[in-house]
Amino acid sequence: MDTPTNTILTVLLREYGYTHRSLADEVNQASGRIFGRPGAATDRDVRRWISGTVRWPTHRYLLPLAEIFDRPPEAMGFVPRGRTSRLPAPPSSVRPGQEEPVKRRAFLTASTAATLTLVLRLEETPVHGRLTMTDVDRIATTIGRLDAHFTAIGGGALLTVATAYIDHLRETADGCTYGPA
């Protein structure tokens, strides 16, 4: 079975002016900022992401990529592997017993958008199988949460999260069966 190439990631590399090597270096630097130690990405890893050999990179690479390109993994052409493909929240840099410093202004970044996706539990909506009224209620609740967050913090990267959720709901409508209710 042939794996489809990740043309979206190829376009992003060209758009941002990265070579395979320079993207790997940038992922390693972003990994250092997120996890406290530099990553080990190589140009070979980038080629494997583009070729489709790796359809969903590990979180050590996925979080830095989401930060670099300011979009969720699906918008970079990666294909989720099911429930295990949720984007984890970045590790906290605050040690136990230490307070987090106050940030007077916080703007949404790609990692915040990824965290927001996780916090709002946007990926809980099924894309295959039977769609139940519980799923419909969950969708309505999620839309309410998105609206509340939008009102509280304004647009920004939330637009990316909302757009990704709408695409997810399209997949749900196309891939699930449901009754007249």
Secondary structure as a PSIPRED ss2 file (coil, helix, strand):
# PSIPRED VFORMAT (PSIPRED V4.0)

   1 M C   1.000  0.000  0.000
   2 D C   1.000  0.000  0.000
   3 T C   1.000  0.000  0.000
   4 P C   1.000  0.000  0.000
   5 T C   1.000  0.000  0.000
   6 N C   1.000  0.000  0.000
   7 T H   0.000  1.000  0.000
   8 I H   0.000  1.000  0.000
   9 L H   0.000  1.000  0.000
  10 T H   0.000  1.000  0.000
  11 V H   0.000  1.000  0.000
  12 L H   0.000  1.000  0.000
  13 L H   0.000  1.000  0.000
  14 R H   0.000  1.000  0.000
  15 E H   0.000  1.000  0.000
  16 Y H   0.000  1.000  0.000
  17 G C   1.000  0.000  0.000
  18 Y C   1.000  0.000  0.000
  19 T C   1.000  0.000  0.000
  20 H H   0.000  1.000  0.000
  21 R H   0.000  1.000  0.000
  22 S H   0.000  1.000  0.000
  23 L H   0.000  1.000  0.000
  24 A H   0.000  1.000  0.000
  25 D H   0.000  1.000  0.000
  26 E H   0.000  1.000  0.000
  27 V H   0.000  1.000  0.000
  28 N H   0.000  1.000  0.000
  29 Q H   0.000  1.000  0.000
  30 A H   0.000  1.000  0.000
  31 S H   0.000  1.000  0.000
  32 G H   0.000  1.000  0.000
  33 R H   0.000  1.000  0.000
  34 I H   0.000  1.000  0.000
  35 F H   0.000  1.000  0.000
  36 G C   1.000  0.000  0.000
  37 R C   1.000  0.000  0.000
  38 P C   1.000  0.000  0.000
  39 G C   1.000  0.000  0.000
  40 A C   1.000  0.000  0.000
  41 A C   1.000  0.000  0.000
  42 T C   1.000  0.000  0.000
  43 D H   0.000  1.000  0.000
  44 R H   0.000  1.000  0.000
  45 D H   0.000  1.000  0.000
  46 V H   0.000  1.000  0.000
  47 R H   0.000  1.000  0.000
  48 R H   0.000  1.000  0.000
  49 W H   0.000  1.000  0.000
  50 I H   0.000  1.000  0.000
  51 S H   0.000  1.000  0.000
  52 G C   1.000  0.000  0.000
  53 T C   1.000  0.000  0.000
  54 V C   1.000  0.000  0.000
  55 R C   1.000  0.000  0.000
  56 W C   1.000  0.000  0.000
  57 P C   1.000  0.000  0.000
  58 T C   1.000  0.000  0.000
  59 H H   0.000  1.000  0.000
  60 R H   0.000  1.000  0.000
  61 Y H   0.000  1.000  0.000
  62 L H   0.000  1.000  0.000
  63 L H   0.000  1.000  0.000
  64 P H   0.000  1.000  0.000
  65 L H   0.000  1.000  0.000
  66 A H   0.000  1.000  0.000
  67 E H   0.000  1.000  0.000
  68 I H   0.000  1.000  0.000
  69 F H   0.000  1.000  0.000
  70 D C   1.000  0.000  0.000
  71 R C   1.000  0.000  0.000
  72 P C   1.000  0.000  0.000
  73 P H   0.000  1.000  0.000
  74 E H   0.000  1.000  0.000
  75 A H   0.000  1.000  0.000
  76 M H   0.000  1.000  0.000
  77 G C   1.000  0.000  0.000
  78 F C   1.000  0.000  0.000
  79 V C   1.000  0.000  0.000
  80 P C   1.000  0.000  0.000
  81 R C   1.000  0.000  0.000
  82 G C   1.000  0.000  0.000
  83 R H   0.000  1.000  0.000
  84 T H   0.000  1.000  0.000
  85 S H   0.000  1.000  0.000
  86 R C   1.000  0.000  0.000
  87 L C   1.000  0.000  0.000
  88 P C   1.000  0.000  0.000
  89 A C   1.000  0.000  0.000
  90 P C   1.000  0.000  0.000
  91 P C   1.000  0.000  0.000
  92 S C   1.000  0.000  0.000
  93 S C   1.000  0.000  0.000
  94 V C   1.000  0.000  0.000
  95 R C   1.000  0.000  0.000
  96 P C   1.000  0.000  0.000
  97 G C   1.000  0.000  0.000
  98 Q C   1.000  0.000  0.000
  99 E C   1.000  0.000  0.000
 100 E C   1.000  0.000  0.000
 101 P C   1.000  0.000  0.000
 102 V C   1.000  0.000  0.000
 103 K C   1.000  0.000  0.000
 104 R C   1.000  0.000  0.000
 105 R C   1.000  0.000  0.000
 106 A C   1.000  0.000  0.000
 107 F C   1.000  0.000  0.000
 108 L C   1.000  0.000  0.000
 109 T C   1.000  0.000  0.000
 110 A H   0.000  1.000  0.000
 111 S H   0.000  1.000  0.000
 112 T H   0.000  1.000  0.000
 113 A H   0.000  1.000  0.000
 114 A H   0.000  1.000  0.000
 115 T H   0.000  1.000  0.000
 116 L H   0.000  1.000  0.000
 117 T H   0.000  1.000  0.000
 118 L H   0.000  1.000  0.000
 119 V H   0.000  1.000  0.000
 120 L C   1.000  0.000  0.000
 121 R C   1.000  0.000  0.000
 122 L H   0.000  1.000  0.000
 123 E H   0.000  1.000  0.000
 124 E H   0.000  1.000  0.000
 125 T C   1.000  0.000  0.000
 126 P C   1.000  0.000  0.000
 127 V C   1.000  0.000  0.000
 128 H C   1.000  0.000  0.000
 129 G E   0.000  0.000  1.000
 130 R E   0.000  0.000  1.000
 131 L C   1.000  0.000  0.000
 132 T C   1.000  0.000  0.000
 133 M H   0.000  1.000  0.000
 134 T H   0.000  1.000  0.000
 135 D H   0.000  1.000  0.000
 136 V H   0.000  1.000  0.000
 137 D H   0.000  1.000  0.000
 138 R H   0.000  1.000  0.000
 139 I H   0.000  1.000  0.000
 140 A H   0.000  1.000  0.000
 141 T H   0.000  1.000  0.000
 142 T H   0.000  1.000  0.000
 143 I H   0.000  1.000  0.000
 144 G H   0.000  1.000  0.000
 145 R H   0.000  1.000  0.000
 146 L H   0.000  1.000  0.000
 147 D H   0.000  1.000  0.000
 148 A H   0.000  1.000  0.000
 149 H H   0.000  1.000  0.000
 150 F H   0.000  1.000  0.000
 151 T H   0.000  1.000  0.000
 152 A H   0.000  1.000  0.000
 153 I H   0.000  1.000  0.000
 154 G C   1.000  0.000  0.000
 155 G C   1.000  0.000  0.000
 156 G C   1.000  0.000  0.000
 157 A C   1.000  0.000  0.000
 158 L H   0.000  1.000  0.000
 159 L H   0.000  1.000  0.000
 160 T H   0.000  1.000  0.000
 161 V H   0.000  1.000  0.000
 162 A H   0.000  1.000  0.000
 163 T H   0.000  1.000  0.000
 164 A H   0.000  1.000  0.000
 165 Y H   0.000  1.000  0.000
 166 I H   0.000  1.000  0.000
 167 D H   0.000  1.000  0.000
 168 H H   0.000  1.000  0.000
 169 L H   0.000  1.000  0.000
 170 R H   0.000  1.000  0.000
 171 E H   0.000  1.000  0.000
 172 T H   0.000  1.000  0.000
 173 A H   0.000  1.000  0.000
 174 D H   0.000  1.000  0.000
 175 G H   0.000  1.000  0.000
 176 C E   0.000  0.000  1.000
 177 T E   0.000  0.000  1.000
 178 Y C   1.000  0.000  0.000
 179 G C   1.000  0.000  0.000
 180 P C   1.000  0.000  0.000
 181 A C   1.000  0.000  0.000
